[in-house]
Structures are given as structure tokens and as C-alpha cells.
Amino acid sequence: MKRKDVRPPKFSDQFFKIDFETDPLPVLCLYPIPESISLESVRISVAGLDLRSRSVPWGELEGIPRVRLKQPMICQIFNWSEEVEWEGVRLVEVLDRLNLETGRNGYYAFYSRDGHYFETLSRDEARDPRVLLAFGLNGQPLPLEHGGPLRLVVPFLQGYKSVKWIKSIRALQADPVGIKRLRGQSRKARLNDEWRKHYGIQPPEGRAGDPEN
């Protein structure tokens, strides 16, 4: 699949894999892709502000209503976007089910099974109903190369916030700063005015995770 107007950044050589020929989405992986596991075998390690960690099997979350939302994935860094249909559960319902709360000005950190990648959302961003833990893509199970069996989807921020291969979630009082900022690959996750206007995206009200907002 050919994609027009893609502009790789200067640091694209730091990626483990870049493939813009795949469908329905390109494959962009900063680190090696972890081994495949089934959704039924997923266990999410979670910890609240008390620092007590527990392992939650996917079966405990299956009662949460499933939703299908047509939402864009926008990679501002590569000047690329596509709208697809995601299937999953709303993150806010997962946080409530697990009683995983943080303070009014707190954050959540999401860690990948690749052992390296992690990103953060402010409390207001994480509780926005557009944010999903997704396990389906265009009516099919989410492929491994796109973050399967379970990934984060945050359509109102740059695509790198949508962490693939979710392994753990932590509630924190302060922003631990995601890996893209730590590596100097992005100053902020907010989409520019052009992308927001194109898709009619309004960022969530309340506190945003970017240091400039």
C-alpha cells in the first residue's frame, strides 16, 4: 500500500522497524517486536499510589462493555495519518473497575511488553471516553505488529502515545515523562492545529500532560 507525503524524521534510523507498505496501518516500532501471545493469556500488572502491584488477568475485564469506534491514528512525526475502526474497552472503565485512581493533577504510565517503551497520560487525558484498550482492528483481532493482542489508542494525541503490547499500568502523582521526550524525539504530544482541524479533534478539557500546556 503506497502512502503519499510521508516525511521520515532525522532520527528514523533509531527505529527497529519502519514499514509503510503494510495494510491497514504502517508498522512503526522503536524497539523489537515481542513474541505473540493470546488475548486470553494477557495479564496486566497494575499499581496505584500505594505502590502495591497486582497482576490482573484479562478475564477479570471481559465484563466491561466492548465498543467499536472509528478513530484516526496520527503520526505527526512522520506526517502520516489513517482512520480505522478500533474495537476494545474504554480505558476509563478499566481504571474504575480496577479502582486505579490518581490525584486530580496526577498521571498514568503505560508500559509495553517490549521491555523498553512507555508513555504517560494525565488523569484527564486517560479518563477521556475516546481512549481505548484495543484488541480489534477493522473487524479483525489486532495483529501483533500493530500492538496485538492489546494496545492503547489515544486518537487526540500524537500516535506515539498509543502504546503497543500493553503490559502494565501505573498511577503516579507526577509525570514520569514518556520515552519520546526522554529520547528527544518529540517535545510535546499535542497535535498541531492542522491535524486537529482536519479530523475535527478537540483535546479533552482539564489538565493536559504536555509541559507547555
Summary of the structure (lengths in Angstrom):
residues: 213
radius of gyration: 16.1
end to end distance: 36.7
largest distance: 48.5
contacts: 638
relative contact order: 0.19
helix: 19%
strand: 31%
